[in-house]
Amino acid sequence: MPPAKIALKSEPEVTARHQIQTRIVRSNPEADAVPSALPHDVTRLESPKLWPVAVPSPPNSRRDHVSKFQARVPPIIGEATFRGWLPVDGVISGQLSANGGGFTIRQRPINGGGKCEPELNGEIRFKDLLRVNGYVAGRIVSEKGTLIVTTEARVDAEIEVAVAVISGTVNGSVIGHERVELNPGAVIMGNISTNSLAVRPGAFFHGDCCVWKEKNGDK
C-alpha cells in the first residue's frame, strides 16, 4: 500500500502592502481612526470680525483758520504805485500775471509785544489822495497829490508832495510844494520845506523850516 502523502494547503498570499497595513494597524490601532468631529477652528472658518475704528475729524485747515481773524486797517488807503518790500502775515487772494492782475491782502493785527516793522518799505507814488494809517518807510512822492498822515500812523520816509496834512509821527524831511499842516498830536523829526506852513497847538516839530515866497521855490 503506497505511503500516504501529506496534503499541502496553500496559504493565502499576503501582499507586502497588506502586511504593512496590518503591522501599522496592530502597532497603532488609532492611526487610521478619523475623529468624529474636528476642532472648531478647523471644521468651520469664521469671517474676521470687523471692529469699528474711530476716524478723527479733520483739523481745521489753515485757510479756514486764517480767514476768521479780524484784519487790521490797511497801511495806506488810496490809489498808488508801490515798489519795495511788503511783509505779509495773513491771507493773500487774487492773481498776478505779466499782463496785469490784482490781489487782496488781509493782514493779522500787530501784536504789541513784538518788534514793530514797516508794513510797507519802499517807494510810494500817487496822483490824487493818499491816506497813511499804519507804519510806512522809504519815500512818498506826488507832484499834485495830498498826503494825509493819521494820528495812529508812523512814517519813516522822505516826503515830497503838493500838500501834507500830518497828525501822526514822521521821521524824515517833508517837502510840501503848496502847504504843510501840522495838527495836534503831530510829531515831526526832520526838516520842513514848503510854500505855506500851519502849525496847530499840540504839534511837535524838531528840525529846520524853510518857507518859500513863491511856488517856484524862491525863499
C-alpha positions in Angstrom: 0.0 0.0 0.0 1.6 3.2 -1.1 2.5 5.6 1.7 0.1 8.4 2.4 1.1 11.8 1.1 0.7 14.8 3.2 -1.7 17.2 1.7 -0.2 20.7 1.5 -2.6 23.6 1.6 -1.5 26.8 0.1 -1.9 29.7 2.4 -3.4 32.9 1.1 -0.8 35.2 -0.2 -0.2 38.2 2.0 1.0 41.1 0.0 3.6 43.5 1.3 1.0 46.2 1.3 -1.3 44.2 3.4 1.4 43.3 5.8 2.5 46.8 6.2 -1.0 47.9 6.8 -1.5 45.1 9.2 1.6 46.0 11.1 0.6 49.6 11.2 -2.9 48.8 12.4 -1.7 46.4 15.1 1.1 48.6 16.2 -1.1 51.8 16.4 -4.8 50.9 16.2 -5.8 54.6 16.4 -3.6 55.8 13.5 -6.3 55.3 10.8 -9.1 56.4 13.1 -10.8 59.5 11.8 -12.2 61.7 14.6 -15.9 62.2 14.5 -15.5 65.9 15.0 -12.6 68.1 14.2 -11.6 71.1 16.3 -13.9 74.1 16.0 -11.2 76.3 14.3 -10.6 73.7 11.6 -14.1 72.5 10.8 -15.5 76.0 10.4 -13.7 79.1 9.2 -15.3 82.2 10.7 -15.1 85.5 8.9 -12.8 88.0 10.6 -14.6 90.4 12.9 -14.7 94.0 11.9 -14.1 96.3 14.8 -15.2 99.9 14.4 -12.3 102.3 14.0 -12.7 105.9 15.2 -11.8 108.3 12.4 -10.5 111.6 13.8 -12.3 114.6 12.4 -10.0 116.5 10.1 -8.4 119.5 11.7 -9.4 122.9 10.6 -7.3 123.9 7.6 -5.0 126.9 7.8 -7.2 128.6 5.2 -10.3 128.3 7.5 -8.2 129.4 10.4 -6.7 132.5 8.9 -9.9 133.6 7.2 -11.7 134.1 10.6 -9.3 136.7 12.1 -10.2 140.4 12.2 -7.9 142.0 9.6 -6.2 145.2 10.6 -6.7 148.5 8.8 -4.5 148.7 5.6 -1.4 150.8 6.0 -2.4 153.1 3.1 -5.8 154.0 1.5 -5.8 155.4 -2.0 -4.6 154.6 -5.4 -0.8 154.4 -5.6 2.1 152.6 -7.1 4.4 150.8 -4.8 7.9 149.4 -5.3 9.6 147.8 -2.4 9.0 145.2 0.4 5.6 144.1 1.7 5.8 141.6 4.6 2.5 139.6 4.8 1.1 137.9 7.9 -2.3 136.9 6.8 -4.2 135.9 3.7 -3.4 136.8 0.0 -6.1 136.2 -2.6 -6.1 137.1 -6.3 -4.0 136.6 -9.3 -0.9 138.3 -10.8 0.3 137.9 -14.4 2.5 139.6 -16.9 -0.4 141.3 -18.5 -1.8 142.7 -15.2 -3.9 141.4 -12.4 -4.6 142.2 -8.8 -4.8 140.6 -5.3 -6.2 141.3 -1.9 -4.2 141.2 1.3 -5.8 140.7 4.8 -3.2 141.2 7.5 -3.4 140.0 11.1 -3.4 142.6 13.8 0.0 143.6 15.1 1.0 142.2 18.5 2.3 144.9 20.7 4.9 142.7 22.3 6.9 142.0 19.1 9.3 144.2 17.3 7.4 146.7 15.0 8.5 146.6 11.4 7.3 148.7 8.5 4.2 147.4 6.7 5.4 149.0 3.5 9.1 149.6 2.9 9.9 151.2 -0.5 8.8 154.0 -2.8 5.1 155.0 -3.0 3.9 157.3 -5.8 0.3 158.6 -6.1 -1.6 161.3 -8.0 -4.6 162.4 -6.1 -5.1 161.5 -2.4 -3.2 159.0 -0.2 -4.1 158.3 3.5 -1.5 156.6 5.7 -2.9 154.6 8.6 0.0 152.3 9.5 3.7 152.1 9.5 5.4 153.1 6.2 9.0 153.5 5.4 11.0 154.6 2.4 9.9 157.5 0.2 6.5 159.1 -0.6 6.2 161.2 -3.8 3.4 163.0 -5.6 3.6 166.1 -7.7 0.0 167.3 -7.2 -1.4 164.9 -4.6 -2.4 165.4 -1.0 -0.9 163.2 1.7 -2.8 162.6 5.0 -0.9 161.0 7.9 -3.4 159.9 10.6 -2.8 160.0 14.4 -2.0 156.3 14.6 0.3 156.4 11.6 4.1 156.4 11.6 6.1 157.4 8.5 9.9 156.8 8.4 10.3 158.3 4.9 11.2 161.3 2.8 8.0 163.0 1.8 7.7 165.2 -1.3 4.1 166.1 -2.1 1.9 169.0 -3.0 0.0 169.1 0.3 0.9 167.3 3.5 -1.6 167.1 6.4 0.2 165.4 9.3 -1.4 164.2 12.6 0.9 161.3 13.3 4.7 160.7 13.5 7.0 161.5 10.7 10.8 160.7 10.9 12.3 162.4 7.8 12.2 165.6 5.8 8.9 166.9 4.5 8.6 168.9 1.3 5.2 170.4 0.5 5.1 172.4 -2.7 1.8 174.0 -1.8 1.5 173.7 2.0 2.2 171.6 5.1 -0.3 171.4 8.1 0.7 170.0 11.5 -2.3 169.0 13.5 -2.4 168.4 17.3 -0.5 165.3 18.2 1.8 165.5 15.2 5.5 164.7 15.8 7.9 165.8 13.1 11.6 164.8 13.4 13.1 166.4 10.3 13.3 169.4 8.1 10.2 171.1 6.5 10.3 172.9 3.2 7.0 174.4 2.0 5.3 177.4 0.5 2.8 177.6 3.4 3.2 176.2 6.9 0.4 175.8 9.5 1.2 174.5 13.0 -1.7 173.8 15.3 -1.3 173.8 19.1 -0.2 170.4 20.4 2.1 169.7 17.4 5.8 169.0 17.9 8.4 169.9 15.4 12.2 169.3 15.6 14.3 170.4 12.7 14.8 173.2 10.3 12.0 175.0 8.5 12.2 176.7 5.1 9.3 178.7 3.8 9.3 179.7 0.1 7.9 183.0 -1.0 6.8 181.8 -4.4 5.6 178.5 -5.8 8.7 178.2 -8.0 10.9 177.7 -4.8 12.2 181.2 -4.2 12.7 181.8 -0.4 
